[in-house]
Amino acid sequence: MFKIIWNLDDFEEIRSKLLKDYNIVLTNDPCEIPSDKVGIILDDNNFEKLKPILEYLALKNSKVMFQTIDGWVQLNVSRILFLESFKDDIQVHLIGNEHYMIKQPLYQLEEILKPYYFVRIGKSFIVSVSKIKYIKTTINAKLDLELINGVHLEVSRSFVKKFKNALGI
């Protein structure tokens, strides 16, 4: 048997997603779960149902350390919209119109962020797949991405195939 236990406040944020997307039973039996926690109990035969839940939770709460000019900054991966390169400087664009300048090559950041569903869309851009609101085909076989904050980014022709493969389209 597997048990997942987390804080009640954290659970309320994702409760509707879990109940809508997964066939699970929740318990608040005081014998099984501490009073300030919410738990999911699955038997061993249902491990495959547990895997996407754990992946979702891991992504939601993951943080990554980035080197800046003055030191290091820790950012929640789920808040990152996209990264933009300006020669040696990389600007990280976050939800809420926050920006950070970091000092790491874009190719290294691409590898670091790949497990969190980030994809390279050009020589100067990496985007979070989960922050894409709309994809539109444009002239010259390029793609126009509209992000959840209204920003538009272009997938250059040389990255279109890789981008579509990453999205499974």
C-alpha positions in Angstrom: 0.0 0.0 0.0 1.2 3.5 -0.8 0.2 6.6 1.2 0.5 10.3 0.1 0.1 12.8 2.9 0.4 16.6 2.5 -0.7 19.8 4.2 -4.4 20.6 4.0 -3.7 24.0 2.5 -1.6 22.5 -0.3 -4.3 19.9 -1.0 -7.1 22.4 -1.4 -5.2 24.0 -4.3 -5.1 20.8 -6.3 -8.2 19.0 -5.0 -10.4 19.7 -8.0 -7.7 18.7 -10.5 -7.1 15.4 -8.7 -10.8 14.6 -8.4 -11.5 15.6 -12.0 -8.6 13.8 -13.7 -8.0 10.7 -11.6 -10.3 8.0 -10.3 -9.3 8.1 -6.7 -10.8 7.8 -3.3 -9.9 10.3 -0.6 -9.9 9.5 3.1 -9.8 11.7 6.2 -9.9 8.7 8.7 -8.2 10.0 11.8 -6.8 6.5 12.4 -4.9 6.7 9.1 -4.1 10.4 8.6 -2.8 13.1 11.0 -5.5 15.7 11.8 -3.7 18.5 9.9 -3.2 16.4 6.8 -5.2 14.9 3.9 -4.2 11.6 2.4 -4.7 9.3 -0.6 -4.5 5.6 0.0 -4.0 3.3 -3.0 -3.2 -0.4 -3.0 -0.1 -1.8 -4.8 -2.1 -2.7 -7.9 -2.9 0.9 -8.5 0.7 2.3 -8.6 0.3 3.4 -12.2 -2.6 5.7 -11.1 -0.3 7.2 -8.5 2.6 8.1 -10.9 0.9 11.0 -12.7 -0.3 12.4 -9.4 3.3 12.4 -8.0 4.7 13.9 -11.2 2.1 16.7 -11.0 2.9 17.4 -7.4 6.7 17.3 -8.0 6.3 19.9 -10.9 4.1 22.1 -8.9 6.4 22.4 -6.0 9.9 22.2 -7.7 12.4 25.0 -7.3 15.6 25.6 -9.2 18.6 27.6 -8.2 19.9 30.1 -10.8 23.2 32.0 -10.7 22.8 35.8 -11.0 25.3 38.6 -11.2 25.0 39.1 -7.4 24.7 35.5 -6.2 22.0 32.9 -6.5 18.2 33.0 -6.7 15.8 30.1 -6.1 12.7 30.2 -8.4 9.6 28.1 -8.3 9.6 26.3 -11.7 5.8 26.5 -12.0 6.0 30.4 -12.1 8.5 30.5 -15.0 6.9 31.5 -18.3 9.9 31.6 -20.6 13.6 32.4 -20.8 15.1 34.9 -23.2 18.8 35.2 -24.2 20.6 38.4 -24.7 24.1 37.2 -25.6 25.7 36.1 -22.3 22.7 37.3 -20.1 19.5 35.3 -19.8 16.3 36.9 -18.6 13.8 34.7 -16.8 10.2 35.9 -17.2 7.9 34.9 -14.4 4.1 35.1 -13.8 3.3 38.4 -12.2 5.7 40.4 -14.6 8.8 39.5 -12.5 12.1 39.2 -14.3 15.5 38.0 -13.2 18.8 38.2 -15.1 20.8 35.0 -14.7 24.3 33.9 -15.8 24.1 30.5 -17.3 24.2 29.4 -20.9 20.9 28.7 -22.6 21.9 25.2 -23.6 22.5 24.3 -19.9 19.2 25.8 -18.9 17.5 23.8 -21.6 18.8 20.5 -20.0 18.0 21.6 -16.4 14.4 22.6 -17.3 13.6 19.7 -19.7 12.1 17.5 -17.0 9.7 20.3 -16.2 8.3 20.5 -19.7 10.3 23.4 -21.1 11.1 23.4 -24.8 13.5 25.4 -26.9 11.7 27.4 -29.6 14.5 29.4 -31.1 18.2 30.4 -30.6 17.2 32.8 -27.9 14.1 31.3 -26.3 13.0 28.5 -24.0 9.3 28.3 -23.1 7.2 26.4 -20.5 4.8 24.2 -22.3 2.3 24.5 -19.5 2.1 28.3 -20.0 1.1 28.1 -23.6 -2.5 29.3 -24.1 -2.8 29.2 -27.9 -0.7 28.0 -30.9 -1.2 29.5 -34.4 0.5 28.7 -37.7 2.0 31.8 -39.4 3.5 32.4 -42.8 6.9 30.8 -43.5 6.0 27.7 -41.5 6.6 29.3 -38.2 4.3 29.1 -35.1 3.0 31.9 -33.0 2.6 31.0 -29.3 0.3 33.0 -27.0 1.2 32.5 -23.4 -1.2 32.7 -20.4 0.0 36.3 -19.7 -0.8 37.5 -23.3 2.9 37.5 -24.5 3.4 36.2 -28.0 6.6 34.2 -28.9 7.6 32.8 -32.3 8.8 29.3 -32.8 11.4 29.6 -35.5 11.3 27.3 -38.5 14.3 25.3 -37.4 12.7 24.5 -34.1 9.1 23.8 -35.2 9.5 20.0 -35.7 11.3 19.6 -32.3 8.6 21.7 -30.7 5.7 19.7 -32.2 7.4 16.5 -31.2 7.7 17.7 -27.6 4.0 18.5 -27.6 3.0 15.3 -29.4 1.3 17.2 -32.2 
